[in-house]
Amino acid sequence: MKAFSLDQQTLETLLERARQARAHAYAPYSKYCVGAALLCEGGEIFAACNVENASFGLTICAERNAVAMAVAHGNTRFLAVVIITDDEKPATPCGACRQVLGEFARDLTVVVANLTGQIIRYKLADLIPYPFSGGA
């Protein structure tokens, strides 16, 4: 497969979709709102937010919500994910999200951003160089 290059117009679309999703985050405990927009190989975008729970371990991150939505719609090939938070420095996905994303796309482009416009790009393989593999 040809290496994926995220163009500026697509990046802007993903950033806006992630911002919109972040606005719907359910974070009454931490007040830490996250939005994610996942770009599928066919061009579909699935945006989601984090959903907290009083039993903190049941909280679902925005990235995993976006993956679940995409898979529920028949998509399992992903090109990029954009994650937006209100951190001073944009936050990368947690370990669980890295592992879940890696299940589908080791060469995924990961873009993290904050509300002030700072943007940092990574490759997922650099964020999780040795993911668990079920052998699939």
TIBADO-391272 format. One line per field, with one value per residue (C-alpha): residue number from 1; residue in three letters; x, y, z. Coordinates in steps of 0.5 Angstrom, whole numbers, m for minus. Example, Ala and Ser with C-alpha at 12.3 -4.5 7.8 and 13.67 -1.06 7.14 Angstrom:
2
i <- [1 | 2]
aa <- [ala | ser]
east <- [25 | 27]
north <- [m9 | m2]
up <- [16 | 14]
This chain:
136
i <- [1 | 2 | 3 | 4 | 5 | 6 | 7 | 8 | 9 | 10 | 11 | 12 | 13 | 14 | 15 | 16 | 17 | 18 | 19 | 20 | 21 | 22 | 23 | 24 | 25 | 26 | 27 | 28 | 29 | 30 | 31 | 32 | 33 | 34 | 35 | 36 | 37 | 38 | 39 | 40 | 41 | 42 | 43 | 44 | 45 | 46 | 47 | 48 | 49 | 50 | 51 | 52 | 53 | 54 | 55 | 56 | 57 | 58 | 59 | 60 | 61 | 62 | 63 | 64 | 65 | 66 | 67 | 68 | 69 | 70 | 71 | 72 | 73 | 74 | 75 | 76 | 77 | 78 | 79 | 80 | 81 | 82 | 83 | 84 | 85 | 86 | 87 | 88 | 89 | 90 | 91 | 92 | 93 | 94 | 95 | 96 | 97 | 98 | 99 | 100 | 101 | 102 | 103 | 104 | 105 | 106 | 107 | 108 | 109 | 110 | 111 | 112 | 113 | 114 | 115 | 116 | 117 | 118 | 119 | 120 | 121 | 122 | 123 | 124 | 125 | 126 | 127 | 128 | 129 | 130 | 131 | 132 | 133 | 134 | 135 | 136]
aa <- [met | lys | ala | phe | ser | leu | asp | gln | gln | thr | leu | glu | thr | leu | leu | glu | arg | ala | arg | gln | ala | arg | ala | his | ala | tyr | ala | pro | tyr | ser | lys | tyr | cys | val | gly | ala | ala | leu | leu | cys | glu | gly | gly | glu | ile | phe | ala | ala | cys | asn | val | glu | asn | ala | ser | phe | gly | leu | thr | ile | cys | ala | glu | arg | asn | ala | val | ala | met | ala | val | ala | his | gly | asn | thr | arg | phe | leu | ala | val | val | ile | ile | thr | asp | asp | glu | lys | pro | ala | thr | pro | cys | gly | ala | cys | arg | gln | val | leu | gly | glu | phe | ala | arg | asp | leu | thr | val | val | val | ala | asn | leu | thr | gly | gln | ile | ile | arg | tyr | lys | leu | ala | asp | leu | ile | pro | tyr | pro | phe | ser | gly | gly | ala]
east <- [0 | 2 | 5 | m1 | 0 | m5 | m6 | m8 | m15 | m17 | m13 | m17 | m24 | m21 | m19 | m26 | m30 | m25 | m27 | m34 | m34 | m30 | m36 | m40 | m35 | m38 | m33 | m37 | m31 | m25 | m27 | m22 | m26 | m23 | m25 | m22 | m24 | m22 | m21 | m22 | m19 | m25 | m25 | m31 | m29 | m32 | m32 | m33 | m31 | m29 | m35 | m33 | m36 | m37 | m33 | m27 | m24 | m31 | m29 | m28 | m23 | m25 | m20 | m23 | m30 | m29 | m26 | m32 | m36 | m32 | m32 | m40 | m40 | m36 | m29 | m23 | m18 | m15 | m11 | m11 | m13 | m14 | m14 | m16 | m15 | m15 | m8 | m2 | 2 | m3 | m4 | m2 | m7 | m7 | m3 | m10 | m12 | m5 | m6 | m13 | m11 | m5 | m10 | m12 | m7 | 1 | 2 | m3 | m2 | m3 | m4 | m5 | m8 | m10 | m15 | m10 | m8 | m1 | m1 | 4 | 4 | 7 | 6 | 3 | 9 | 13 | 8 | 8 | 14 | 12 | 4 | 1 | 0 | m6 | m3 | m8]
north <- [0 | 7 | 11 | 16 | 23 | 28 | 34 | 41 | 41 | 34 | 36 | 42 | 37 | 32 | 38 | 41 | 34 | 33 | 40 | 39 | 32 | 34 | 39 | 33 | 30 | 27 | 29 | 31 | 28 | 30 | 36 | 33 | 33 | 30 | 29 | 25 | 24 | 18 | 18 | 11 | 8 | 10 | 17 | 16 | 20 | 18 | 23 | 21 | 24 | 21 | 19 | 18 | 14 | 14 | 8 | 11 | 4 | 4 | 11 | 10 | 15 | 19 | 15 | 8 | 11 | 13 | 6 | 3 | 7 | 6 | m2 | m2 | 1 | m4 | 0 | m3 | 0 | 7 | 12 | 18 | 20 | 27 | 28 | 35 | 37 | 43 | 42 | 46 | 41 | 37 | 30 | 23 | 17 | 13 | 6 | 3 | 7 | 6 | m1 | m1 | 3 | m1 | m7 | m4 | 1 | 0 | 6 | 10 | 18 | 21 | 28 | 31 | 38 | 43 | 49 | 54 | 51 | 47 | 41 | 35 | 29 | 22 | 15 | 10 | 6 | 11 | 12 | 4 | 1 | m6 | m7 | m14 | m18 | m23 | m26 | m24]
up <- [0 | m2 | 4 | 6 | 7 | 10 | 6 | 9 | 7 | 10 | 17 | 17 | 16 | 22 | 27 | 26 | 27 | 33 | 36 | 35 | 38 | 44 | 45 | 47 | 52 | 58 | 63 | 70 | 74 | 71 | 67 | 61 | 55 | 49 | 41 | 36 | 29 | 25 | 18 | 14 | 8 | 4 | 6 | 12 | 18 | 25 | 30 | 38 | 45 | 51 | 56 | 63 | 69 | 76 | 76 | 73 | 70 | 65 | 62 | 55 | 51 | 45 | 40 | 42 | 41 | 34 | 33 | 35 | 31 | 25 | 26 | 27 | 20 | 17 | 17 | 19 | 15 | 18 | 15 | 21 | 27 | 30 | 38 | 41 | 48 | 52 | 54 | 54 | 50 | 46 | 49 | 46 | 46 | 52 | 52 | 51 | 46 | 42 | 43 | 40 | 34 | 33 | 32 | 26 | 23 | 25 | 20 | 22 | 22 | 29 | 30 | 37 | 37 | 43 | 43 | 42 | 35 | 37 | 32 | 33 | 28 | 30 | 27 | 31 | 31 | 34 | 40 | 41 | 38 | 41 | 41 | 44 | 38 | 38 | 32 | 27]
